[in-house]
Every structure is written in C-alpha cells, then in structure tokens.
C-alpha cells in the first residue's frame, strides 16, 4: 500500500554545496505535519523542492523517490504552496480577480469559476469579494494579501498543502481563523498539510506529527526544547521625551474612496520607541506608507520637525526617516546581488566611498551577518538574513527616525530575539526614534515604552505599555491583548 507521503534520500544542493542531505520522510495517511527550524536551515527550500521550484534558489535536487498521495511522476501537481511573503507573491500588475483566472487549472467556465472564487474568499474571511476582486495587491494589507494567497492555494483542490509561515503576517484573531480553516480543509477534504513555521507553540498545538530541520536533516521529534530566553526578554528602559520629531493633526487618508485613516492626531518625540498595534486591515501599514511619503494624497497635517513632509526633497527626507518593510523579499531587487544593492545606495547618499564601504562592513558585523552574503542574491538568503539586510540598508542613511513594519513576523523565535537585541542596541547607540508596527503585542512590549491602538483607521487608545496592558479601556484593545 502506498504511503501518503514518501520521500527517500532527497538531496538539494547548489554547485558542490549540499543544503539538504538525505531527507527521508514517511507519512502513512493525511494529517497535519509541523516542520520547524531556525532561520536559514532550509525550511522553505524543502517546501520549494516538493513543488519543483528549488531552481528559484539556484539549487538542484536528486532523490530516490518522492511520492505524494500515490503520485510519483507528477507529484508536484498534487501540492499547493502558500508562501510566507504575501506582498511579493502576488503580481502587482493585475487585479485579484485575474489571479484566480490565471490559476484556473481546472478550466472552469466563468459562471462556475466566479462561484468558486466567492466560496474560497468567504472561507478565508474575505466577504467583500466584489470590491476585493477589483483591487490590486498593493491596495491590500499584508494580512488580506496572505488570505488571498491561501484562497488561491485551495483553488485547484490539492492533495497536500504546504503552508510556509502562512499565518506569520496575521494578527492573533486571523491566525486562529486561518488555522481553523486549515484544520477544516484537512478533515473535510481528507488531505494533509505541512505547516512550516518558526512559531513552536503554534505548530505544537496544531499539528499531529512534529519534525525539526537541523544540520541539513529532518528528524521526527516528540517535543520542543524551548529556550527560556524566548520568554524572558526585558523591556527597553524608558527614555525621557525631548524634541518633537513627528506630529499629525487630523491626518486622514483614502484609497479608492474608502477612508483608511481617520482624523489621526499623534505626536512622536526624539528617542521614543512607540508601537502601533491593530488587527490586519486596521490601517497600520497605510499609516507607515503615508509617513514615508509613499502616499501623498492625505488630508490634515503631517509634519517632520514642524515642517510639512511634502516640503522635503526625497534625499532630505530619507536622511532623517527610513522604513524597514515587512515584505522582506519584495523590498530587495531580485536581479541584483546584495553588494550591488548596498553599494549603489551611495549614489544617493554621497558619502566618501571608503567611509561608506567601511560603514557597510561595520553594520554587517553589528547585525551578525557574514560578509559572504554580499555575493548572494536576495532569494539565496534566509528570511532572517533578508530582514537584517533591510535594516542595514536603512541605517546606511544614518536616519534619526526608523519605522519598522512587522519586522520579525516571518522569523523564527531565535532570530526574533537576535533582531530585538540588535534594535535595542542600535536605538541607544544611534539615538534612534522608533515607530514599530505590529499585530504582536509581545514583540511590541520588548521594544517600545508607549503604544497606540489602531482600529478601523482610528487611534482609540494611546499610552504607556504597562498602562495599556494592565488597564485597557476599550473592548477591542482587550481582545488584542489576549495571547
């Protein structure tokens, strides 16, 4: 009798370097399978190898056998992949409806296809489908884009789903909703799901069988030895407020006649670390994009050092304000090596060449990056490495104000701790002001001393971390703080 999943002696390599060595996996029947491991161990590469996309990493594979649900020769056709970076995984040049048309491998007629799309979007919690299908990816929040990708992954009724950090960009409520959906799919469709995640507790609580990828191997485990440090990161010390760096007065922002930000009044002071917490779709990323001048059709006032941001040139503004994006892969040019991405920045920054080059190597060292990454392309880096490159890219401008949009959502806990410690040290060393946007209160607690709660484009609470956590005034806030 054929096993549900059978992998024998899978080896994935680049040139003479072996990345995954003699991978063997036997699963008797459809179930929920968890795969964890540190950033850079090859979790996503393993997933890519099951859908015949390892070439995206510049890699090749050899194996004795790969069989999914009894299919050997066409095993990849039975597997659906949910990527971890939603904003860079959707085609920015076409609307959402056309994504489903292109993905219509079953060749359904238009009437049946439209009905299927409606059902799929409802399944993943996107009910306003008529409006959604007309939108382009850049008009969606990270969470909405992720749910669209999940719907696309289900469109052709796969036998196995690979969920690669599929909930990392979602808030707690939507995480539970998606996991409930995946569980329902596994049971009702009698298919298996491989959940690839850095979130040990999520995988442990959700999956039937647990595996760990380490030292190029995959091994079955019965429990996880969670480092106690994961839960013992201390809050950054309070810094006294000083000069006002950002001020917003009745800031509002509309996209396609939909009001995303509504009369926001907010002041941010030098050396302050302030967190913005809210559900997916609450306006967090839109607020960040407005501050970095990606959107300029806002109403109200938005000032940097008492000067309207529209009055700054690009270079002037970039030398003060920088943004570390949540879209780790889409923020780096896939056709350029890391060294070219970084060194080319000096065409704009215009520092002394030797000084600038030394600065790059100093920041690589500070962020625990091997200089060898300079000769790699973005796709060849792990999520943690890409995140740190984005931080380096921002710091090379020597900014005073750093905006971080979901900076650790797709990283494993060990790398999260490392990034958190790096951010804390850089804040002190560089006297940085931080605006940290996240759906994860535990991350914000470790970085920020002040927090704003965003609901439907409005700030409904603003105060010290301890004050908001211990005595939230709003029901929405109370629900957000539930772990």
Protein Blocks (a to p, Z undefined) as FASTA:
>chain_A
ZZfbdcehiacdehjbcfbghiacddfbgcdddddddehilpmmmmmmmnopmmmnopac
ddfbdceehiaklmmmmpccddfblmlmpcfkbcfklmmmmmmmnopafklmmmmmmmmm
mmnopablmlmmmpcfklpcfklmmmmmmmmmmmnopabdcdehklmmpcfklmmmmmmm
mmmmmmmnopacddddfblklmmmmpmbdcddeehiacddfbdcddfklmmcccdddddd
dddfbdcehiacdeehiafbghiacdddehiacdddddehilpmmmmmmmnomaccbgcj
ddeehiafklpcfklmmmmpccddfblmlmpcfkbcfklmmmmmmmmnopafklmmmmmm
mmmmmnopafklmmpcfklpcfklmmmmmmmmmmmnopabdcdehkllmpcfklmmmmmm
mmmmmmmmnopacddddfbfklmmmmmmbdcddeehiafbdcdfklmmmmccbfklmmmm
pZZ
